[in-house]
């Protein structure tokens, strides 16, 4: 496969991973990454505390990483 083909496949997998997130995690992730909102503004918009936004952001990123990299131990990547 060509480099462009590899990149296109990766983007399709990324979009599928984001689409598979539960609604709250997907909303938090997209408001932060696409709309560029900070945690306080995301929380205000969704009726969540900043702590909950932080937790949802971490959970969303962990699930996306697992979907893209497989089911291995997520934390094991840094050990």
mmCIF file of the C-alpha atoms, coordinates in Angstrom:
data_MODEL
# 
_entry.id   MODEL 
# 
loop_
_atom_site.group_PDB 
_atom_site.id 
_atom_site.type_symbol 
_atom_site.label_atom_id 
_atom_site.label_alt_id 
_atom_site.label_comp_id 
_atom_site.label_asym_id 
_atom_site.label_entity_id 
_atom_site.label_seq_id 
_atom_site.pdbx_PDB_ins_code 
_atom_site.Cartn_x 
_atom_site.Cartn_y 
_atom_site.Cartn_z 
_atom_site.occupancy 
_atom_site.B_iso_or_equiv 
_atom_site.pdbx_formal_charge 
_atom_site.auth_seq_id 
_atom_site.auth_comp_id 
_atom_site.auth_asym_id 
_atom_site.auth_atom_id 
_atom_site.pdbx_PDB_model_num 
ATOM 1  C CA . UNK A 1 1  ? 0.000   0.000  0.000  1.00 0.00 ? 1  UNK A CA 1 
ATOM 2  C CA . UNK A 1 2  ? 1.217   3.506  -0.718 1.00 0.00 ? 2  UNK A CA 1 
ATOM 3  C CA . UNK A 1 3  ? 1.987   6.046  1.961  1.00 0.00 ? 3  UNK A CA 1 
ATOM 4  C CA . UNK A 1 4  ? -1.146  7.998  1.003  1.00 0.00 ? 4  UNK A CA 1 
ATOM 5  C CA . UNK A 1 5  ? -3.160  4.785  1.221  1.00 0.00 ? 5  UNK A CA 1 
ATOM 6  C CA . UNK A 1 6  ? -1.740  4.040  4.668  1.00 0.00 ? 6  UNK A CA 1 
ATOM 7  C CA . UNK A 1 7  ? -2.640  7.534  5.846  1.00 0.00 ? 7  UNK A CA 1 
ATOM 8  C CA . UNK A 1 8  ? -6.155  7.267  4.430  1.00 0.00 ? 8  UNK A CA 1 
ATOM 9  C CA . UNK A 1 9  ? -6.663  3.922  6.188  1.00 0.00 ? 9  UNK A CA 1 
ATOM 10 C CA . UNK A 1 10 ? -5.388  5.422  9.458  1.00 0.00 ? 10 UNK A CA 1 
ATOM 11 C CA . UNK A 1 11 ? -7.830  8.335  9.165  1.00 0.00 ? 11 UNK A CA 1 
ATOM 12 C CA . UNK A 1 12 ? -10.729 5.944  8.528  1.00 0.00 ? 12 UNK A CA 1 
ATOM 13 C CA . UNK A 1 13 ? -9.745  3.948  11.628 1.00 0.00 ? 13 UNK A CA 1 
ATOM 14 C CA . UNK A 1 14 ? -9.440  7.154  13.672 1.00 0.00 ? 14 UNK A CA 1 
ATOM 15 C CA . UNK A 1 15 ? -12.890 8.353  12.570 1.00 0.00 ? 15 UNK A CA 1 
ATOM 16 C CA . UNK A 1 16 ? -14.370 4.945  13.430 1.00 0.00 ? 16 UNK A CA 1 
ATOM 17 C CA . UNK A 1 17 ? -12.707 5.019  16.860 1.00 0.00 ? 17 UNK A CA 1 
ATOM 18 C CA . UNK A 1 18 ? -14.123 8.476  17.591 1.00 0.00 ? 18 UNK A CA 1 
ATOM 19 C CA . UNK A 1 19 ? -17.572 7.477  16.309 1.00 0.00 ? 19 UNK A CA 1 
ATOM 20 C CA . UNK A 1 20 ? -17.564 4.433  18.604 1.00 0.00 ? 20 UNK A CA 1 
ATOM 21 C CA . UNK A 1 21 ? -17.080 6.533  21.750 1.00 0.00 ? 21 UNK A CA 1 
ATOM 22 C CA . UNK A 1 22 ? -20.058 6.949  24.085 1.00 0.00 ? 22 UNK A CA 1 
ATOM 23 C CA . UNK A 1 23 ? -21.860 10.225 23.404 1.00 0.00 ? 23 UNK A CA 1 
ATOM 24 C CA . UNK A 1 24 ? -20.455 12.132 26.412 1.00 0.00 ? 24 UNK A CA 1 
ATOM 25 C CA . UNK A 1 25 ? -16.852 11.101 25.702 1.00 0.00 ? 25 UNK A CA 1 
ATOM 26 C CA . UNK A 1 26 ? -17.236 11.894 22.007 1.00 0.00 ? 26 UNK A CA 1 
ATOM 27 C CA . UNK A 1 27 ? -18.717 15.329 22.773 1.00 0.00 ? 27 UNK A CA 1 
ATOM 28 C CA . UNK A 1 28 ? -15.919 16.193 25.214 1.00 0.00 ? 28 UNK A CA 1 
ATOM 29 C CA . UNK A 1 29 ? -13.254 14.981 22.782 1.00 0.00 ? 29 UNK A CA 1 
ATOM 30 C CA . UNK A 1 30 ? -14.651 16.849 19.782 1.00 0.00 ? 30 UNK A CA 1 
ATOM 31 C CA . UNK A 1 31 ? -15.304 20.089 21.673 1.00 0.00 ? 31 UNK A CA 1 
ATOM 32 C CA . UNK A 1 32 ? -11.690 20.077 22.799 1.00 0.00 ? 32 UNK A CA 1 
ATOM 33 C CA . UNK A 1 33 ? -9.958  18.927 19.622 1.00 0.00 ? 33 UNK A CA 1 
ATOM 34 C CA . UNK A 1 34 ? -12.162 20.297 16.849 1.00 0.00 ? 34 UNK A CA 1 
ATOM 35 C CA . UNK A 1 35 ? -13.713 23.359 18.466 1.00 0.00 ? 35 UNK A CA 1 
ATOM 36 C CA . UNK A 1 36 ? -10.638 24.154 20.556 1.00 0.00 ? 36 UNK A CA 1 
ATOM 37 C CA . UNK A 1 37 ? -12.536 24.780 23.782 1.00 0.00 ? 37 UNK A CA 1 
ATOM 38 C CA . UNK A 1 38 ? -10.751 24.595 27.132 1.00 0.00 ? 38 UNK A CA 1 
ATOM 39 C CA . UNK A 1 39 ? -11.965 22.286 29.909 1.00 0.00 ? 39 UNK A CA 1 
ATOM 40 C CA . UNK A 1 40 ? -13.915 25.033 31.673 1.00 0.00 ? 40 UNK A CA 1 
ATOM 41 C CA . UNK A 1 41 ? -15.873 25.949 28.527 1.00 0.00 ? 41 UNK A CA 1 
ATOM 42 C CA . UNK A 1 42 ? -16.498 22.295 27.662 1.00 0.00 ? 42 UNK A CA 1 
ATOM 43 C CA . UNK A 1 43 ? -17.807 21.742 31.180 1.00 0.00 ? 43 UNK A CA 1 
ATOM 44 C CA . UNK A 1 44 ? -20.066 24.787 30.962 1.00 0.00 ? 44 UNK A CA 1 
ATOM 45 C CA . UNK A 1 45 ? -21.491 23.656 27.640 1.00 0.00 ? 45 UNK A CA 1 
ATOM 46 C CA . UNK A 1 46 ? -22.122 20.080 28.764 1.00 0.00 ? 46 UNK A CA 1 
ATOM 47 C CA . UNK A 1 47 ? -23.005 20.733 32.409 1.00 0.00 ? 47 UNK A CA 1 
ATOM 48 C CA . UNK A 1 48 ? -19.897 18.928 33.708 1.00 0.00 ? 48 UNK A CA 1 
ATOM 49 C CA . UNK A 1 49 ? -17.265 19.838 36.261 1.00 0.00 ? 49 UNK A CA 1 
ATOM 50 C CA . UNK A 1 50 ? -13.726 20.497 35.064 1.00 0.00 ? 50 UNK A CA 1 
ATOM 51 C CA . UNK A 1 51 ? -12.666 17.280 36.838 1.00 0.00 ? 51 UNK A CA 1 
ATOM 52 C CA . UNK A 1 52 ? -15.270 15.319 34.877 1.00 0.00 ? 52 UNK A CA 1 
ATOM 53 C CA . UNK A 1 53 ? -14.103 16.893 31.612 1.00 0.00 ? 53 UNK A CA 1 
ATOM 54 C CA . UNK A 1 54 ? -10.521 15.887 32.449 1.00 0.00 ? 54 UNK A CA 1 
ATOM 55 C CA . UNK A 1 55 ? -11.631 12.337 33.220 1.00 0.00 ? 55 UNK A CA 1 
ATOM 56 C CA . UNK A 1 56 ? -13.671 12.105 30.026 1.00 0.00 ? 56 UNK A CA 1 
ATOM 57 C CA . UNK A 1 57 ? -10.785 13.470 27.953 1.00 0.00 ? 57 UNK A CA 1 
ATOM 58 C CA . UNK A 1 58 ? -8.404  10.873 29.366 1.00 0.00 ? 58 UNK A CA 1 
ATOM 59 C CA . UNK A 1 59 ? -10.930 8.061  28.877 1.00 0.00 ? 59 UNK A CA 1 
ATOM 60 C CA . UNK A 1 60 ? -11.652 9.126  25.290 1.00 0.00 ? 60 UNK A CA 1 
ATOM 61 C CA . UNK A 1 61 ? -7.956  9.253  24.415 1.00 0.00 ? 61 UNK A CA 1 
ATOM 62 C CA . UNK A 1 62 ? -7.348  5.868  26.031 1.00 0.00 ? 62 UNK A CA 1 
ATOM 63 C CA . UNK A 1 63 ? -10.212 4.280  24.073 1.00 0.00 ? 63 UNK A CA 1 
ATOM 64 C CA . UNK A 1 64 ? -9.066  5.849  20.799 1.00 0.00 ? 64 UNK A CA 1 
ATOM 65 C CA . UNK A 1 65 ? -5.523  4.624  21.418 1.00 0.00 ? 65 UNK A CA 1 
ATOM 66 C CA . UNK A 1 66 ? -6.770  1.102  22.170 1.00 0.00 ? 66 UNK A CA 1 
ATOM 67 C CA . UNK A 1 67 ? -8.875  1.094  19.010 1.00 0.00 ? 67 UNK A CA 1 
ATOM 68 C CA . UNK A 1 68 ? -5.929  2.193  16.870 1.00 0.00 ? 68 UNK A CA 1 
ATOM 69 C CA . UNK A 1 69 ? -3.179  0.161  18.549 1.00 0.00 ? 69 UNK A CA 1 
ATOM 70 C CA . UNK A 1 70 ? -5.002  -2.966 19.646 1.00 0.00 ? 70 UNK A CA 1 
ATOM 71 C CA . UNK A 1 71 ? -6.171  -4.274 22.981 1.00 0.00 ? 71 UNK A CA 1 
ATOM 72 C CA . UNK A 1 72 ? -2.813  -4.438 24.761 1.00 0.00 ? 72 UNK A CA 1 
ATOM 73 C CA . UNK A 1 73 ? -2.304  -2.742 28.105 1.00 0.00 ? 73 UNK A CA 1 
ATOM 74 C CA . UNK A 1 74 ? -2.525  0.963  27.354 1.00 0.00 ? 74 UNK A CA 1 
ATOM 75 C CA . UNK A 1 75 ? -0.149  1.971  30.133 1.00 0.00 ? 75 UNK A CA 1 
ATOM 76 C CA . UNK A 1 76 ? 2.338   -0.677 29.040 1.00 0.00 ? 76 UNK A CA 1 
ATOM 77 C CA . UNK A 1 77 ? 3.415   1.576  26.192 1.00 0.00 ? 77 UNK A CA 1 
ATOM 78 C CA . UNK A 1 78 ? 5.347   3.759  28.663 1.00 0.00 ? 78 UNK A CA 1 
ATOM 79 C CA . UNK A 1 79 ? 6.791   1.091  30.936 1.00 0.00 ? 79 UNK A CA 1 
# 
